[in-house]
Amino acid sequence: MTAKELLYVEDALGHEQYFQTKCRETANQIQDAELKACVEQMAQKHRQIFQSFYGLL
């Protein structure tokens, strides 16, 4: 993996962590159960994407 590619993966990891954190924070503030479940699924998806990127390292 080149240095530039490694920087891209590092940047992507940071973005996925941010998205996951924001989804969790938002889900904790939502009252509607259906909408809350949807946002929690989004957080889970971002966690999976993070794990995929992390696996490249």
HULINRA-V753487 format. One record per residue. BURIAL is I if it has 24 or more other ideal C-beta (glycine too) atoms within 12 Angstrom, else O. D_LAST is the distance of its C-alpha to the last C-alpha in Angstrom with 2 decimals. Layout:
burial: <BURIAL;BURIAL>
d_last: <D_LAST;D_LAST>
//
This chain:
burial: <O;O;O;O;O;O;O;O;O;O;O;O;I;O;O;I;O;O;I;I;O;O;I;O;O;O;I;O;O;O;O;O;O;O;O;O;O;O;I;O;O;I;I;O;O;I;O;O;I;I;O;O;I;O;O;O;O>
d_last: <8.97;11.66;12.00;13.35;10.64;8.15;11.10;11.53;8.30;9.27;12.73;12.14;10.70;13.87;16.06;15.16;15.83;19.02;20.15;19.68;21.67;24.33;24.79;25.33;27.72;29.57;29.88;31.46;34.10;35.06;38.24;38.29;36.71;35.76;34.11;32.35;30.94;29.71;27.89;26.41;25.12;23.52;21.77;20.57;19.32;17.32;15.83;14.89;13.39;11.35;10.14;9.43;7.38;5.52;5.31;3.78;0.00>
//
